[in-house]
Amino acid sequence: MAKQSALKHKKGESTAGLREVRAKARSSAPALDRLIHERLRLGIISALAANEALSFSDLKSLMGTTDGNLSVHARKLEEAGYISCTKYFEGRLPKTEYKLTAAGRRALENYLSHMESLIQQMRQR
């Protein structure tokens, strides 16, 4: 019984310490842009930053994802004002083209600066 009690006490101390470290980390570092931090959305923004514009098919191929998945994530980025979506017809075929907006470029630059800062902090330790 005494061993179990001691283990519970040590476990409680380590959990409290972990909570304290997490709280300090939250207060000392600005929050990541959760909208961009998601893997597929970061991929979309990065691909558009490297290209003037990309079609839905091009993005789908680059990201290796499904129509529905790409559509949902692109819509979230569009609603945030990070990308613009233009729909048009080429002959009888519907086309969708995406471009990175100025707000999207700023958001990506801020995200990358934040990540670079985190990397530098980790390397200094």
N, C-alpha and C positions, 0 to 999 in steps of 0.2 A: 504494500500500500504506500509506503513512504517513497518508494522509487517512482510510482505512478504520479504521486503528488508533486515530486520534484520535477518530473518530466513536464507535467502540465504547467508548472511555474516557469520553467525555462522556455517552453513553447509560447506562453503568454508574453514573456519578455521580448522574444524575438519578433513576435507579431506586432507588438507595440512599437518596437524599433523600426520595423518595416513601414508601419503607418507614418511614423515621424519622418522617415527618409522620403516617402512619397509626397507628404505634405510640403516638405522643403523644396522638393523638385518642382512641384506645381507652382509654388509661389515665386521661385527664382527664375523659372524659364517661361517665356510666353508660350501660349498654347499653339500647337501645330494647326494649320488649316485642315480640319478633318475632311473637308470636301475634296481637297487635292490629295490628301495623304492616302486615300484608298488606292490600291494598286492599279486598277483599270483606269480610273479617272486620271491618275498621275501619268499613265501611259498615253492617254488621249491628249492631255495638255502638252506633254513633252513632244509628241509626234507633230502636233500643230505648231509648236514653237519652232520646230526644225523645218517646217514646210509652209509655204504661203497659204495653201488650202489643201484639204484632203476630202475625197468622196467617202460616203458611208462604206462602200465596198473596200476602198483602200484601208480605212481605219479598221474595219472588221478583219481584214487579212493581216494587218500589222499586229493587232492585238490578239489574234487567234481566239476570238470569242464568237458568240452567237449573235444573231440579229437582235433578239430581245434584250440580251444583256447589254450590248452596245447602245441600243436605243435608250434604255433606262438611265444608264450612266451619262450619256451625252445630254439627255434632257435635264438632268440635275445640274450639269455644268452650264447649260444654256440658261436655265432659270436663275442661276447665280450671276449671270452676265459674264462668265469667263470665256464662253465660245459663242459664235453666232452660227446659225443654221439657215441655209438658203435652199429652198426646194424649187426645182424647175423641171421642165421636160426637154429632153434631147430627142427630137423626133417624137415618137410615141412613148418613149421610155422615161419614167420618172427618175430624177437624180436628186441626191441630197449632198450638199457640200458644206463642210465645216471650216471655220476660221477661228483663230485665237483673237480675242478682243484685247484692247489695251488693258482693261481690268484683269483679264486672264493672265497676260504677260506679267503684270505687276504682282499678282498673286503667286505666280510660279517663281518669280525672282525673290519674293519674300520667303517663300517656302524653302528655296534652295539656300538662301542666306541663313535661315534658321538651322537647317541641317548641317551646313558648314560649321556654324558656331558650335553645335553639339559635338561634331567630330573633333574640332579643335580642343574642346573642353575634355573630352575623353582621352585624347592623346597626351594632354598635359598631366594626367593623373598617373 
